Amino acid sequence: MKTQNEAISEGYNVDLSGPGRPMGARGKYPHFEVIPLLTDMEAELLNTLGLIRKLLTEGAPSKDAQEGVVLAIDGLLSVART
């Protein structure tokens, strides 16, 4: 799935108004393409997991790398708790 920003940059119109999963649409009726999109929370979670994976696979992390991952997790948690 694409993020909302990726869909917009690829020419999709993004609809966030309905309940549930955001959707992206491109083209004109009756020939249009509709795709499901990641929510902002899902995109942040995937980004944070990618940072954690990179940190774990690169061996001993630098202090800056540790702080970056902790900040990403803190940001994700703060959004989830609101």
The first five atom37 places (N, CA, C, CB, O) and aatype in JSON, in Angstrom:
{
  "aatype": [12, 11, 16, 5, 2, 6, 0, 9, 15, 6, 7, 18, 2, 19, 3, 10, 15, 7, 14, 7, 1, 14, 12, 7, 0, 1, 7, 11, 18, 14, 8, 13, 6, 19, 9, 14, 10, 10, 16, 3, 12, 6, 0, 6, 10, 10, 2, 16, 10, 7, 10, 9, 1, 11, 10, 10, 16, 6, 7, 0, 14, 15, 11, 3, 0, 5, 6, 7, 19, 19, 10, 0, 9, 3, 7, 10, 10, 15, 19, 0, 1, 16],
  "atom_mask": [
    [1, 1, 1, 1, 1],
    [1, 1, 1, 1, 1],
    [1, 1, 1, 1, 1],
    [1, 1, 1, 1, 1],
    [1, 1, 1, 1, 1],
    [1, 1, 1, 1, 1],
    [1, 1, 1, 1, 1],
    [1, 1, 1, 1, 1],
    [1, 1, 1, 1, 1],
    [1, 1, 1, 1, 1],
    [1, 1, 1, 0, 1],
    [1, 1, 1, 1, 1],
    [1, 1, 1, 1, 1],
    [1, 1, 1, 1, 1],
    [1, 1, 1, 1, 1],
    [1, 1, 1, 1, 1],
    [1, 1, 1, 1, 1],
    [1, 1, 1, 0, 1],
    [1, 1, 1, 1, 1],
    [1, 1, 1, 0, 1],
    [1, 1, 1, 1, 1],
    [1, 1, 1, 1, 1],
    [1, 1, 1, 1, 1],
    [1, 1, 1, 0, 1],
    [1, 1, 1, 1, 1],
    [1, 1, 1, 1, 1],
    [1, 1, 1, 0, 1],
    [1, 1, 1, 1, 1],
    [1, 1, 1, 1, 1],
    [1, 1, 1, 1, 1],
    [1, 1, 1, 1, 1],
    [1, 1, 1, 1, 1],
    [1, 1, 1, 1, 1],
    [1, 1, 1, 1, 1],
    [1, 1, 1, 1, 1],
    [1, 1, 1, 1, 1],
    [1, 1, 1, 1, 1],
    [1, 1, 1, 1, 1],
    [1, 1, 1, 1, 1],
    [1, 1, 1, 1, 1],
    [1, 1, 1, 1, 1],
    [1, 1, 1, 1, 1],
    [1, 1, 1, 1, 1],
    [1, 1, 1, 1, 1],
    [1, 1, 1, 1, 1],
    [1, 1, 1, 1, 1],
    [1, 1, 1, 1, 1],
    [1, 1, 1, 1, 1],
    [1, 1, 1, 1, 1],
    [1, 1, 1, 0, 1],
    [1, 1, 1, 1, 1],
    [1, 1, 1, 1, 1],
    [1, 1, 1, 1, 1],
    [1, 1, 1, 1, 1],
    [1, 1, 1, 1, 1],
    [1, 1, 1, 1, 1],
    [1, 1, 1, 1, 1],
    [1, 1, 1, 1, 1],
    [1, 1, 1, 0, 1],
    [1, 1, 1, 1, 1],
    [1, 1, 1, 1, 1],
    [1, 1, 1, 1, 1],
    [1, 1, 1, 1, 1],
    [1, 1, 1, 1, 1],
    [1, 1, 1, 1, 1],
    [1, 1, 1, 1, 1],
    [1, 1, 1, 1, 1],
    [1, 1, 1, 0, 1],
    [1, 1, 1, 1, 1],
    [1, 1, 1, 1, 1],
    [1, 1, 1, 1, 1],
    [1, 1, 1, 1, 1],
    [1, 1, 1, 1, 1],
    [1, 1, 1, 1, 1],
    [1, 1, 1, 0, 1],
    [1, 1, 1, 1, 1],
    [1, 1, 1, 1, 1],
    [1, 1, 1, 1, 1],
    [1, 1, 1, 1, 1],
    [1, 1, 1, 1, 1],
    [1, 1, 1, 1, 1],
    [1, 1, 1, 1, 1]
  ],
  "atom_positions": [
    [[0.83, -1.19, 0.0], [0.0, 0.0, 0.0], [0.87, 1.25, 0.0], [-0.94, 0.0, 1.2], [2.01, 1.23, 0.45]],
    [[0.32, 2.3, -0.5], [1.03, 3.57, -0.56], [0.62, 4.46, 0.61], [0.76, 4.29, -1.9], [-0.46, 4.3, 1.19]],
    [[1.51, 5.39, 0.94], [1.15, 6.41, 1.91], [0.32, 7.47, 1.19], [2.41, 7.03, 2.59], [0.28, 7.51, -0.04]],
    [[-0.32, 8.32, 1.96], [-1.12, 9.38, 1.37], [-0.24, 10.33, 0.54], [-1.87, 10.17, 2.46], [-0.64, 10.75, -0.54]],
    [[0.94, 10.66, 1.05], [1.85, 11.55, 0.31], [2.34, 10.91, -0.98], [3.04, 11.92, 1.19], [2.44, 11.59, -2.0]],
    [[2.65, 9.61, -0.95], [3.07, 8.91, -2.17], [1.95, 8.94, -3.22], [3.47, 7.46, -1.86], [2.21, 9.19, -4.39]],
    [[0.73, 8.69, -2.78], [-0.41, 8.68, -3.71], [-0.61, 10.05, -4.34], [-1.69, 8.24, -2.98], [-0.83, 10.16, -5.55]],
    [[-0.53, 11.09, -3.54], [-0.7, 12.45, -4.07], [0.39, 12.77, -5.08], [-0.68, 13.49, -2.92], [0.11, 13.35, -6.13]],
    [[1.64, 12.39, -4.77], [2.74, 12.68, -5.7], [2.62, 11.88, -6.99], [4.07, 12.38, -5.04], [3.21, 12.26, -8.0]],
    [[1.88, 10.77, -6.98], [1.67, 9.96, -8.18], [0.38, 10.31, -8.91], [1.67, 8.49, -7.82], [-0.03, 9.59, -9.82]],
    [[-0.27, 11.41, -8.5], [-1.43, 11.89, -9.22], [-2.77, 11.37, -8.75], [0.0, 0.0, 0.0], [-3.78, 11.56, -9.44]],
    [[-2.81, 10.73, -7.6], [-4.09, 10.26, -7.05], [-4.75, 11.38, -6.27], [-3.88, 9.03, -6.15], [-4.07, 12.21, -5.67]],
    [[-6.07, 11.4, -6.29], [-6.84, 12.25, -5.4], [-7.11, 11.44, -4.15], [-8.18, 12.75, -6.06], [-7.57, 10.3, -4.24]],
    [[-6.82, 12.0, -3.0], [-6.94, 11.28, -1.74], [-8.21, 11.72, -1.03], [-5.7, 11.53, -0.84], [-8.48, 12.91, -0.87]],
    [[-9.0, 10.72, -0.6], [-10.25, 10.99, 0.1], [-10.12, 10.5, 1.54], [-11.45, 10.31, -0.61], [-9.99, 9.3, 1.79]],
    [[-10.16, 11.44, 2.48], [-10.07, 11.11, 3.89], [-11.41, 11.31, 4.6], [-9.0, 11.95, 4.55], [-11.48, 11.19, 5.82]],
    [[-12.46, 11.62, 3.85], [-13.72, 12.02, 4.47], [-14.55, 10.87, 5.01], [-14.52, 12.78, 3.49], [-15.31, 11.05, 5.96]],
    [[-14.44, 9.71, 4.43], [-15.29, 8.61, 4.84], [-14.75, 7.87, 6.05], [0.0, 0.0, 0.0], [-13.6, 8.07, 6.46]],
    [[-15.58, 7.0, 6.61], [-15.1, 6.18, 7.73], [-14.17, 5.09, 7.21], [-16.29, 5.56, 8.5], [-14.27, 4.67, 6.06]],
    [[-13.29, 4.64, 8.05], [-12.41, 3.53, 7.66], [-11.17, 3.98, 6.93], [0.0, 0.0, 0.0], [-10.66, 5.08, 7.15]],
    [[-10.69, 3.11, 6.06], [-9.41, 3.3, 5.37], [-9.48, 4.43, 4.34], [-8.99, 2.0, 4.69], [-10.45, 4.52, 3.59]],
    [[-8.45, 5.29, 4.31], [-8.4, 6.32, 3.27], [-8.21, 5.67, 1.89], [-7.26, 7.33, 3.56], [-7.59, 4.61, 1.78]],
    [[-8.73, 6.31, 0.87], [-8.64, 5.79, -0.48], [-8.05, 6.84, -1.41], [-10.03, 5.34, -0.98], [-8.18, 8.04, -1.19]],
    [[-7.4, 6.35, -2.46], [-6.88, 7.22, -3.49], [-7.51, 6.84, -4.81], [0.0, 0.0, 0.0], [-7.69, 5.66, -5.09]],
    [[-7.86, 7.83, -5.64], [-8.47, 7.57, -6.93], [-7.75, 8.38, -8.0], [-9.99, 7.9, -6.91], [-7.31, 9.51, -7.77]],
    [[-7.65, 7.77, -9.2], [-6.98, 8.45, -10.32], [-7.75, 8.09, -11.58], [-5.46, 8.03, -10.44], [-8.17, 6.94, -11.75]],
    [[-7.94, 9.05, -12.45], [-8.63, 8.82, -13.71], [-10.01, 9.45, -13.71], [0.0, 0.0, 0.0], [-10.38, 10.16, -12.78]],
    [[-10.76, 9.17, -14.77], [-12.12, 9.72, -14.94], [-13.11, 8.57, -15.06], [-12.2, 10.66, -16.19], [-12.79, 7.52, -15.61]],
    [[-14.31, 8.79, -14.55], [-15.37, 7.8, -14.64], [-15.67, 7.52, -16.11], [-16.66, 8.27, -13.9], [-15.72, 8.48, -16.88]],
    [[-15.86, 6.32, -16.55], [-15.92, 5.06, -15.82], [-14.57, 4.35, -15.72], [-16.91, 4.14, -16.48], [-14.48, 3.24, -15.2]],
    [[-13.53, 4.98, -16.21], [-12.21, 4.35, -16.21], [-11.32, 5.01, -15.17], [-11.56, 4.44, -17.61], [-10.54, 5.92, -15.49]],
    [[-11.43, 4.56, -13.94], [-10.58, 5.11, -12.9], [-10.08, 3.98, -12.01], [-11.33, 6.16, -12.07], [-10.65, 2.9, -11.96]],
    [[-9.0, 4.28, -11.34], [-8.35, 3.31, -10.46], [-8.51, 3.78, -9.02], [-6.85, 3.13, -10.84], [-8.26, 4.95, -8.72]],
    [[-8.93, 2.89, -8.15], [-9.08, 3.21, -6.73], [-8.16, 2.28, -5.95], [-10.57, 3.06, -6.27], [-8.18, 1.06, -6.16]],
    [[-7.37, 2.85, -5.05], [-6.45, 2.05, -4.24], [-6.62, 2.38, -2.76], [-4.98, 2.29, -4.68], [-6.91, 3.53, -2.42]],
    [[-6.44, 1.4, -1.89], [-6.43, 1.69, -0.45], [-5.1, 2.32, -0.06], [-6.68, 0.39, 0.39], [-4.07, 2.03, -0.66]],
    [[-5.14, 3.19, 0.92], [-3.93, 3.88, 1.38], [-3.68, 3.58, 2.85], [-4.06, 5.4, 1.15], [-4.59, 3.24, 3.61]],
    [[-2.43, 3.72, 3.23], [-2.08, 3.61, 4.65], [-2.58, 4.84, 5.39], [-0.54, 3.46, 4.83], [-2.57, 5.95, 4.85]],
    [[-3.02, 4.65, 6.61], [-3.33, 5.8, 7.44], [-2.01, 6.42, 7.89], [-4.22, 5.39, 8.68], [-0.96, 5.79, 7.76]],
    [[-2.06, 7.64, 8.4], [-0.84, 8.29, 8.89], [-0.2, 7.46, 10.01], [-1.14, 9.72, 9.39], [1.03, 7.35, 10.07]],
    [[-1.02, 6.89, 10.88], [-0.5, 6.09, 11.99], [0.21, 4.83, 11.48], [-1.64, 5.7, 12.94], [1.27, 4.47, 11.99]],
    [[-0.37, 4.18, 10.48], [0.27, 2.99, 9.91], [1.6, 3.34, 9.25], [-0.67, 2.32, 8.89], [2.57, 2.6, 9.38]],
    [[1.63, 4.45, 8.55], [2.86, 4.87, 7.89], [3.95, 5.18, 8.92], [2.6, 6.1, 7.01], [5.11, 4.81, 8.72]],
    [[3.59, 5.84, 10.01], [4.56, 6.13, 11.07], [5.05, 4.86, 11.74], [3.94, 7.07, 12.11], [6.23, 4.73, 12.06]],
    [[4.14, 3.91, 11.96], [4.53, 2.64, 12.56], [5.52, 1.9, 11.68], [3.29, 1.78, 12.82], [6.52, 1.38, 12.18]],
    [[5.25, 1.84, 10.38], [6.18, 1.17, 9.47], [7.53, 1.86, 9.43], [5.59, 1.12, 8.06], [8.57, 1.21, 9.4]],
    [[7.52, 3.19, 9.44], [8.77, 3.95, 9.46], [9.56, 3.65, 10.73], [8.48, 5.44, 9.35], [10.77, 3.43, 10.67]],
    [[8.88, 3.65, 11.87], [9.55, 3.38, 13.15], [10.1, 1.96, 13.19], [8.58, 3.6, 14.32], [11.23, 1.74, 13.65]],
    [[9.33, 1.0, 12.72], [9.82, -0.38, 12.68], [11.04, -0.51, 11.77], [8.71, -1.33, 12.2], [11.97, -1.26, 12.07]],
    [[11.04, 0.22, 10.67], [12.21, 0.22, 9.78], [13.44, 0.78, 10.47], [0.0, 0.0, 0.0], [14.54, 0.25, 10.31]],
    [[13.27, 1.85, 11.25], [14.39, 2.41, 12.0], [14.92, 1.42, 13.04], [13.96, 3.72, 12.68], [16.13, 1.28, 13.21]],
    [[14.0, 0.75, 13.73], [14.41, -0.22, 14.74], [15.16, -1.37, 14.09], [13.19, -0.75, 15.53], [16.19, -1.81, 14.6]],
    [[14.66, -1.86, 12.97], [15.33, -2.96, 12.26], [16.73, -2.55, 11.83], [14.5, -3.39, 11.03], [17.69, -3.3, 12.02]],
    [[16.84, -1.37, 11.26], [18.15, -0.88, 10.82], [19.11, -0.77, 12.0], [18.01, 0.49, 10.12], [20.27, -1.15, 11.91]],
    [[18.6, -0.26, 13.1], [19.42, -0.11, 14.3], [19.92, -1.45, 14.8], [18.63, 0.6, 15.39], [21.08, -1.58, 15.19]],
    [[19.05, -2.45, 14.79], [19.42, -3.78, 15.29], [20.36, -4.53, 14.35], [18.18, -4.6, 15.52], [21.21, -5.3, 14.81]],
    [[20.24, -4.31, 13.05], [21.07, -5.05, 12.11], [22.44, -4.43, 11.89], [20.37, -5.15, 10.79], [23.34, -5.09, 11.38]],
    [[22.61, -3.18, 12.27], [23.9, -2.5, 12.05], [24.87, -2.69, 13.21], [23.67, -1.03, 11.83], [25.96, -2.11, 13.19]],
    [[24.51, -3.46, 14.2], [25.41, -3.67, 15.32], [25.24, -2.6, 16.37], [0.0, 0.0, 0.0], [24.14, -2.07, 16.57]],
    [[26.33, -2.29, 17.06], [26.28, -1.31, 18.15], [25.89, 0.07, 17.59], [27.65, -1.23, 18.88], [26.62, 0.65, 16.8]],
    [[24.73, 0.58, 18.01], [24.27, 1.86, 17.47], [24.98, 3.04, 18.12], [22.76, 1.99, 17.67], [25.41, 2.99, 19.28]],
    [[25.1, 4.11, 17.34], [25.65, 5.34, 17.89], [24.61, 5.98, 18.81], [26.07, 6.32, 16.75], [23.43, 5.62, 18.78]],
    [[25.06, 6.9, 19.62], [24.15, 7.61, 20.53], [23.08, 8.36, 19.74], [24.94, 8.59, 21.43], [21.92, 8.38, 20.13]],
    [[23.47, 8.98, 18.61], [22.51, 9.7, 17.77], [21.45, 8.76, 17.21], [23.23, 10.42, 16.63], [20.27, 9.1, 17.16]],
    [[21.87, 7.57, 16.78], [20.93, 6.59, 16.23], [19.95, 6.13, 17.3], [21.67, 5.39, 15.64], [18.76, 5.99, 17.05]],
    [[20.47, 5.9, 18.5], [19.59, 5.49, 19.6], [18.57, 6.58, 19.9], [20.42, 5.18, 20.86], [17.38, 6.3, 20.06]],
    [[19.03, 7.81, 19.97], [18.12, 8.92, 20.26], [17.08, 9.1, 19.16], [18.91, 10.22, 20.44], [15.92, 9.41, 19.45]],
    [[17.48, 8.9, 17.91], [16.54, 9.02, 16.8], [15.43, 8.0, 16.87], [0.0, 0.0, 0.0], [14.26, 8.32, 16.64]],
    [[15.79, 6.77, 17.21], [14.78, 5.71, 17.32], [13.87, 5.97, 18.52], [15.44, 4.33, 17.45], [12.66, 5.8, 18.42]],
    [[14.44, 6.39, 19.64], [13.62, 6.69, 20.82], [12.66, 7.84, 20.51], [14.52, 7.04, 22.02], [11.5, 7.78, 20.91]],
    [[13.12, 8.87, 19.82], [12.24, 9.99, 19.45], [11.12, 9.53, 18.53], [13.05, 11.11, 18.78], [9.98, 9.96, 18.67]],
    [[11.44, 8.66, 17.58], [10.42, 8.15, 16.66], [9.37, 7.34, 17.42], [11.07, 7.27, 15.56], [8.17, 7.49, 17.16]],
    [[9.81, 6.51, 18.34], [8.87, 5.71, 19.15], [8.03, 6.62, 20.03], [9.62, 4.68, 20.01], [6.82, 6.44, 20.13]],
    [[8.65, 7.6, 20.66], [7.92, 8.55, 21.51], [6.86, 9.3, 20.69], [8.9, 9.56, 22.17], [5.73, 9.5, 21.15]],
    [[7.22, 9.72, 19.49], [6.27, 10.41, 18.63], [5.09, 9.54, 18.25], [0.0, 0.0, 0.0], [3.95, 9.98, 18.26]],
    [[5.38, 8.29, 17.93], [4.33, 7.35, 17.57], [3.41, 7.1, 18.76], [4.93, 6.04, 17.07], [2.19, 7.07, 18.62]],
    [[3.99, 6.91, 19.92], [3.18, 6.67, 21.12], [2.34, 7.87, 21.5], [4.08, 6.28, 22.29], [1.21, 7.72, 21.95]],
    [[2.89, 9.07, 21.32], [2.11, 10.25, 21.68], [0.9, 10.42, 20.76], [3.0, 11.51, 21.62], [-0.15, 10.88, 21.21]],
    [[1.04, 10.07, 19.51], [-0.09, 10.15, 18.58], [-1.13, 9.08, 18.93], [0.38, 9.99, 17.11], [-2.33, 9.34, 18.89]],
    [[-0.65, 7.89, 19.28], [-1.57, 6.79, 19.59], [-2.37, 7.06, 20.86], [-0.8, 5.49, 19.74], [-3.49, 6.55, 21.0]],
    [[-1.84, 7.82, 21.77], [-2.5, 8.07, 23.06], [-3.46, 9.24, 23.02], [-1.47, 8.31, 24.12], [-4.2, 9.46, 23.98]],
    [[-3.47, 10.01, 21.94], [-4.37, 11.18, 21.89], [-5.71, 10.81, 21.34], [-3.77, 12.28, 21.04], [-6.58, 11.68, 21.22]]
  ]
}
